[in-house]
Amino acid sequence: MPMSREDTQLTTQTTTRMTIAVLGATGMVGSRVVTEAAGRGHRVLALARRPASDVPGVTPVGVDATDADALRRALSGTAPDAFVLAVRSFPADREFLVGATRTVLDVADEAGARVLVVGGAGALRSPGDGELLVADDPAYVPAEWRDVAAAGVAQLRTCEAHPAADWAYLSPPALLTPGDRTGRYRRGTDTLLTAADGRSWISAEDLAVATVDALEAPGPDRHFTVAHADGTPSA
């Protein structure tokens, strides 16, 4: 069983400007990644089927993340330094999620760019049993979310099976909700992070902070997770 490492992170801004392509840019996570990255001075391409953004430094781009040729055309003349894939589906659509992931990995590999996949908590190990995935642990994943969690596991397996792409997979904790941006979070490896009371949570805003931090200063782990600094959801 891999060792679990945990650190508390406090974000710092970088002076190196990147071009970041965010897919799923209108979703709960993707839209916050767009705002966070642009706020740090990066150039952001906000890619979605129905793109929209009025954030300075952000270019909305309409594209289907599963269409490799369309994605290449959308990025023609632009060379992203990194891709963030933040697409989800509910009800679960494993075929879409796996297809979009494979497409982005292929296109990013051709461009020599890094990919950060913001995936699901289901791919993590359960804190109570290192042989059990969170996707199969009813303590964290109720029955109605099991298919979504399993799709996230399939997404990680797609990354692991890619022969050449430079990728990392960020699993959020069990609960992800809109909230406050504190700029602080706990970072772990492939095991779900929980507080002393068993809660596992982060705000979408702080998940976006962790995402951009990981682009600016990539860590050693291909699969890692984050959680709120004190583990307690805000009221």
Legacy VTK file of the C-alpha trace (Angstrom):
# vtk DataFile Version 3.0
C-alpha trace
ASCII
DATASET POLYDATA
POINTS 235 float
0.000 0.000 0.000
1.488 3.399 -0.985
2.438 5.737 1.805
0.089 8.686 2.256
1.716 12.078 2.585
-0.077 15.214 3.706
0.964 18.857 3.666
-0.801 22.151 4.259
-0.457 24.546 1.333
-0.674 28.321 1.268
-0.898 29.633 -2.273
1.610 32.105 -3.655
1.399 33.905 -6.959
3.880 33.288 -9.736
5.633 35.748 -12.036
5.803 33.257 -14.925
2.885 33.819 -17.273
1.386 30.731 -18.887
-1.257 30.065 -21.482
-3.754 27.679 -19.904
-6.548 25.932 -21.811
-9.429 25.076 -19.466
-11.970 22.550 -20.753
-15.279 22.538 -18.951
-14.751 26.247 -18.387
-18.388 27.041 -17.585
-18.796 24.382 -14.881
-18.557 24.828 -11.123
-14.855 23.945 -10.999
-13.795 25.058 -14.460
-15.241 28.561 -14.119
-13.372 29.061 -10.858
-10.132 27.772 -12.356
-10.569 30.317 -15.173
-11.047 33.139 -12.657
-8.158 32.009 -10.438
-5.702 31.586 -13.314
-6.634 34.903 -14.931
-6.376 36.637 -11.569
-2.768 35.494 -11.320
-1.964 37.004 -14.709
-2.118 33.906 -16.876
-3.639 33.923 -20.327
-6.674 31.634 -20.253
-8.537 29.901 -23.055
-11.977 29.058 -21.669
-13.174 26.075 -23.700
-16.743 24.809 -23.503
-19.610 23.850 -25.782
-21.263 27.154 -24.913
-18.377 29.368 -23.851
-18.906 32.616 -22.009
-16.622 34.815 -19.944
-16.201 38.506 -19.251
-13.046 38.024 -17.161
-10.106 40.125 -18.418
-7.405 37.985 -20.006
-9.827 35.181 -20.827
-10.695 34.095 -24.377
-13.912 32.035 -24.664
-13.641 29.220 -27.223
-16.473 26.945 -28.352
-15.445 23.303 -28.714
-16.549 19.738 -27.987
-13.925 18.165 -25.726
-14.432 14.751 -27.339
-13.641 16.002 -30.875
-9.868 15.926 -31.343
-9.903 17.672 -34.728
-12.180 20.432 -33.419
-9.910 20.893 -30.411
-6.839 21.153 -32.642
-8.583 23.739 -34.818
-9.697 25.725 -31.764
-6.098 25.907 -30.601
-4.644 26.649 -34.026
-2.178 29.500 -33.692
-2.097 29.095 -29.909
0.312 26.940 -27.960
-1.055 26.234 -24.469
1.533 25.521 -21.823
-1.006 23.465 -19.900
-4.495 22.011 -20.126
-6.994 21.694 -17.299
-9.735 19.143 -17.907
-12.634 19.885 -15.565
-15.606 18.228 -17.274
-18.140 16.144 -15.344
-21.450 14.485 -16.132
-24.512 13.686 -14.066
-26.138 11.299 -14.692
-22.862 9.439 -15.263
-21.619 9.238 -18.844
-18.484 7.120 -18.701
-18.073 7.039 -22.489
-18.079 10.847 -22.682
-15.684 11.278 -19.765
-13.217 8.679 -21.015
-13.444 9.993 -24.586
-12.845 13.602 -23.545
-9.917 12.577 -21.371
-8.273 10.538 -24.109
-8.774 13.362 -26.620
-7.207 15.996 -24.375
-4.283 13.721 -23.493
-3.638 13.077 -27.199
-3.811 16.737 -28.220
-1.736 17.898 -25.255
0.888 15.259 -25.961
1.184 16.513 -29.544
1.601 20.056 -28.219
4.112 19.065 -25.542
1.817 20.480 -22.850
0.993 19.211 -19.377
-2.546 18.075 -18.507
-4.127 18.462 -15.089
-7.313 16.425 -14.847
-9.680 17.543 -12.102
-11.361 14.213 -11.557
-13.382 12.528 -8.855
-12.914 11.432 -5.257
-13.981 7.900 -6.160
-10.525 7.078 -7.498
-8.944 7.623 -4.066
-8.316 4.949 -1.453
-10.686 4.864 1.490
-9.023 6.182 4.678
-10.373 3.231 6.627
-9.248 0.536 4.195
-6.379 1.111 1.780
-7.547 -1.762 -0.429
-10.987 -0.166 -0.920
-11.619 2.651 -3.367
-13.839 5.502 -2.235
-16.083 4.697 -5.232
-16.940 1.394 -3.548
-17.258 2.750 -0.012
-20.872 3.594 0.928
-19.603 5.699 3.817
-18.570 8.325 1.256
-20.446 7.499 -1.954
-24.234 6.951 -1.719
-25.819 4.587 -4.212
-27.128 7.364 -6.471
-23.568 8.663 -7.008
-21.842 5.309 -7.491
-21.960 5.410 -11.294
-20.468 8.915 -11.281
-17.687 7.756 -8.960
-16.995 4.730 -11.137
-16.732 6.974 -14.192
-14.058 8.969 -12.373
-12.115 5.774 -11.721
-12.342 4.933 -15.425
-11.046 8.429 -16.193
-7.967 7.870 -14.021
-7.359 4.491 -15.666
-7.487 6.249 -19.049
-4.731 8.602 -17.901
-2.642 5.715 -16.569
-2.999 3.850 -19.876
-1.797 6.768 -22.025
1.663 5.909 -23.335
3.293 9.329 -23.350
1.218 12.238 -22.050
2.440 14.385 -19.161
-0.549 14.329 -16.829
-1.610 14.617 -13.203
-4.982 13.674 -11.708
-6.405 15.807 -8.907
-9.114 14.139 -6.847
-11.262 16.457 -4.737
-12.442 15.292 -1.305
-15.812 13.643 -0.761
-17.762 16.925 -0.640
-17.154 19.780 -3.069
-19.345 22.884 -2.809
-19.203 26.574 -3.727
-17.802 28.599 -0.859
-15.029 30.950 0.171
-11.547 31.291 -1.257
-9.125 31.001 1.673
-6.016 30.160 -0.362
-5.166 27.405 2.133
-5.718 23.675 1.830
-4.295 20.314 2.816
-2.630 18.239 0.132
-2.301 14.462 0.176
-1.553 11.658 -2.245
-3.966 8.871 -3.250
-5.950 8.473 -0.018
-9.051 10.509 0.849
-8.289 13.281 3.349
-10.649 13.624 6.299
-10.812 15.811 9.388
-10.883 14.478 12.934
-14.678 14.304 12.745
-14.544 12.282 9.519
-15.616 15.091 7.206
-13.920 15.423 3.831
-14.584 18.748 2.116
-13.226 21.696 0.135
-14.758 24.735 -1.512
-14.706 24.911 -5.311
-12.782 28.167 -4.909
-9.957 26.541 -2.953
-9.942 23.569 -5.319
-9.299 26.092 -8.094
-6.449 27.542 -6.035
-4.930 24.056 -5.678
-5.368 23.443 -9.405
-3.491 26.563 -10.462
-0.852 25.964 -7.779
-0.252 22.517 -9.294
0.197 24.057 -12.741
2.631 26.673 -11.503
4.638 24.270 -9.341
3.971 20.638 -10.330
4.496 18.168 -7.518
5.932 14.656 -7.722
2.617 12.791 -7.554
0.605 11.904 -10.633
-2.454 11.264 -8.470
-3.054 13.584 -5.533
-5.869 15.076 -3.509
-6.635 18.187 -1.493
-9.049 19.138 1.276
-10.030 22.197 3.280
-7.323 23.274 5.702
-9.428 22.460 8.778
-11.780 19.970 7.148
-14.978 21.687 8.305
-17.522 22.996 5.755
-18.675 26.559 6.189
-22.300 27.060 7.222
LINES 1 236
235 0 1 2 3 4 5 6 7 8 9 10 11 12 13 14 15 16 17 18 19 20 21 22 23 24 25 26 27 28 29 30 31 32 33 34 35 36 37 38 39 40 41 42 43 44 45 46 47 48 49 50 51 52 53 54 55 56 57 58 59 60 61 62 63 64 65 66 67 68 69 70 71 72 73 74 75 76 77 78 79 80 81 82 83 84 85 86 87 88 89 90 91 92 93 94 95 96 97 98 99 100 101 102 103 104 105 106 107 108 109 110 111 112 113 114 115 116 117 118 119 120 121 122 123 124 125 126 127 128 129 130 131 132 133 134 135 136 137 138 139 140 141 142 143 144 145 146 147 148 149 150 151 152 153 154 155 156 157 158 159 160 161 162 163 164 165 166 167 168 169 170 171 172 173 174 175 176 177 178 179 180 181 182 183 184 185 186 187 188 189 190 191 192 193 194 195 196 197 198 199 200 201 202 203 204 205 206 207 208 209 210 211 212 213 214 215 216 217 218 219 220 221 222 223 224 225 226 227 228 229 230 231 232 233 234
